[in-house]
Amino acid sequence: MRRLEGLQKNENPLNKEALRDGAKSAPPQGERIQQMTPTNFRTVSTNGYEYMKSITPEEIDIILPQTQCGLCSYGGCMPYAEAITFEKAAINLCPPGGVKTLKKLGELLQQDPTPFITDMEQKAKPNMVAVIREPECIGCTKCIQACPVDAILGSAKQMHTIIADECTGCELCIAPCPVDCIDIVIVPESTDEKKNLARTRFNTRQKRLLKEKQEKNISNPSSMIKRQSYIQDAIARVKAKKEK
């Protein structure tokens, strides 16, 4: 991959580990954090009265950049929002959001972001998209499997291409590429429309993965039974031949 100057030090740690067991990936819908007691509250004033109101993951998620890169180590923006809500995860774990997101999270959660600003200024990432050098693509589909928002088109042994308007610049497609034919380029800041689209596509993918996992779990016992039956029939045929 042709790197842009200054991006190496902030390289996504999930790139090289993206498909290894040790890397955290986003849990499919339905497998998210199940704790029901929020750990973050904010003071709300109504008609002269003050009371504490719990902060929901959705309120936090709307602030996050929807890169779905996993740099926070939670595998996606909503899983990170849930971790902040239910596990008191730190507010300085989103380099794509940079200082702007850090300050918004601090304001919402009534936490002082000042101690984290200097560090975030150094590790913040610009808005980016991935671009495939198509003549070099071998059609391995590894990047398609890694994309958290299904923004890559292609099929096995056919040239792939990235839909720029849907790419979040997460960089997760880079490490799996065996021929290093993906570049990262800086683009203008994402619009709210693009962020909403990324959120929708990420959630849709998570639901699909969960469904595929459930179907696989259901089909596996049947496949095992068929396999065992086939083996038993084969053994029986061998015994029958020997008896003859």
VEXLUM-529316 format. One record per residue (C-alpha): residue in one letter; x, y, z. Coordinates in steps of 0.25 Angstrom, whole numbers. Layout:
% VEXLUM-529316
rest,x,y,z
A,X,Y,Z
...
This chain:
% VEXLUM-529316
rest,x,y,z
M,0,0,0
R,5,14,-3
R,5,21,10
L,2,36,12
E,13,43,20
G,10,43,35
L,0,32,36
Q,9,21,39
K,10,24,54
N,-5,24,55
E,-6,11,48
N,-19,3,51
P,-14,-8,61
L,-26,-16,56
N,-20,-16,42
K,-9,-26,44
E,-18,-34,54
A,-31,-32,47
L,-34,-47,44
R,-26,-53,56
D,-33,-59,67
G,-27,-49,77
A,-33,-37,71
K,-46,-32,76
S,-57,-31,65
A,-71,-25,66
P,-81,-34,73
P,-93,-37,64
Q,-106,-30,67
G,-112,-38,79
E,-98,-41,85
R,-95,-28,90
I,-94,-24,105
Q,-106,-28,112
Q,-104,-21,125
M,-116,-12,128
T,-110,-2,138
P,-104,10,132
T,-91,16,139
N,-92,30,133
F,-102,40,136
R,-104,55,134
T,-111,66,142
V,-124,71,135
S,-132,83,140
T,-147,84,138
N,-157,94,144
G,-146,98,154
Y,-144,84,158
E,-131,76,156
Y,-130,61,154
M,-120,51,148
K,-123,44,135
S,-116,32,130
I,-108,34,117
T,-112,24,106
P,-102,17,96
E,-110,23,85
E,-107,37,90
I,-92,34,90
D,-93,27,77
I,-98,39,70
I,-86,47,74
L,-76,36,68
P,-71,37,54
Q,-76,23,50
T,-63,19,44
Q,-65,5,50
C,-50,3,50
G,-49,-3,64
L,-37,6,68
C,-44,7,81
S,-43,-8,83
Y,-58,-10,83
G,-60,-14,69
G,-69,-2,65
C,-76,11,69
M,-88,5,75
P,-80,-5,83
Y,-71,6,88
A,-83,14,92
E,-89,2,100
A,-76,0,106
I,-75,15,111
T,-90,14,116
F,-89,1,123
E,-74,-1,126
K,-69,13,128
A,-59,12,116
A,-50,24,114
I,-55,35,105
N,-41,37,98
L,-41,24,90
C,-46,29,77
P,-35,35,68
P,-44,36,55
G,-53,45,64
G,-41,54,68
V,-42,65,78
K,-55,69,73
T,-62,56,77
L,-54,56,90
K,-59,69,94
K,-74,65,90
L,-73,52,98
G,-67,60,110
E,-79,70,110
L,-89,59,109
L,-83,51,120
Q,-79,63,128
Q,-65,58,128
D,-53,68,126
P,-46,64,113
T,-34,73,116
P,-24,63,121
F,-26,55,108
I,-26,66,98
T,-11,67,95
D,-10,52,93
M,-22,52,84
E,-16,63,76
Q,-4,54,73
K,-12,41,70
A,-24,47,63
K,-27,42,49
P,-32,50,37
N,-44,46,29
M,-40,36,19
V,-45,26,9
A,-38,13,3
V,-36,12,-12
I,-32,-1,-19
R,-22,-1,-30
E,-31,-9,-39
P,-21,-15,-49
E,-13,-21,-38
C,-25,-27,-31
I,-26,-43,-32
G,-40,-44,-27
C,-37,-52,-14
T,-49,-46,-7
K,-41,-44,6
C,-44,-29,6
I,-59,-31,4
Q,-59,-40,17
A,-52,-30,25
C,-60,-18,21
P,-69,-14,33
V,-79,-6,24
D,-80,-15,12
A,-74,-4,3
I,-66,-13,-6
L,-71,-19,-19
G,-66,-32,-25
S,-66,-47,-26
A,-55,-58,-26
K,-45,-56,-36
Q,-51,-44,-41
M,-46,-29,-40
H,-51,-22,-27
T,-55,-8,-25
I,-58,1,-13
I,-70,10,-13
A,-64,23,-9
D,-77,29,-4
E,-79,17,6
C,-65,15,10
T,-62,20,24
G,-46,19,23
C,-45,9,34
E,-33,2,28
L,-38,-12,32
C,-37,-16,17
I,-22,-13,16
A,-15,-24,24
P,-23,-36,18
C,-19,-32,4
P,-8,-42,-1
V,-4,-33,-12
D,-3,-19,-5
C,-12,-12,-15
I,-20,-3,-6
D,-17,11,-4
I,-22,21,7
V,-25,35,3
I,-30,47,11
V,-43,53,7
P,-52,64,13
E,-59,62,26
S,-71,53,25
T,-85,58,25
D,-96,54,35
E,-103,47,23
K,-90,38,21
K,-89,35,36
N,-103,31,36
L,-101,22,24
A,-89,16,31
R,-97,13,43
T,-108,6,36
R,-99,-2,27
F,-91,-6,39
N,-103,-11,47
T,-109,-18,35
R,-96,-26,33
Q,-96,-29,48
K,-110,-35,47
R,-106,-43,34
L,-94,-49,41
L,-102,-53,53
K,-113,-59,44
E,-102,-67,37
K,-96,-71,50
Q,-109,-76,55
E,-112,-83,42
K,-98,-90,42
N,-100,-94,57
I,-114,-100,53
S,-108,-107,40
N,-96,-113,47
P,-103,-124,55
S,-110,-128,43
S,-98,-129,34
M,-91,-137,45
I,-102,-147,46
K,-102,-149,31
R,-86,-150,31
Q,-87,-161,42
S,-98,-168,35
Y,-90,-168,22
I,-78,-174,30
Q,-87,-184,37
D,-93,-188,23
A,-79,-189,17
I,-74,-198,28
A,-86,-207,27
R,-83,-209,12
V,-69,-212,15
K,-73,-223,25
A,-83,-228,15
K,-73,-230,5
K,-63,-237,14
E,-74,-247,19
K,-76,-251,4
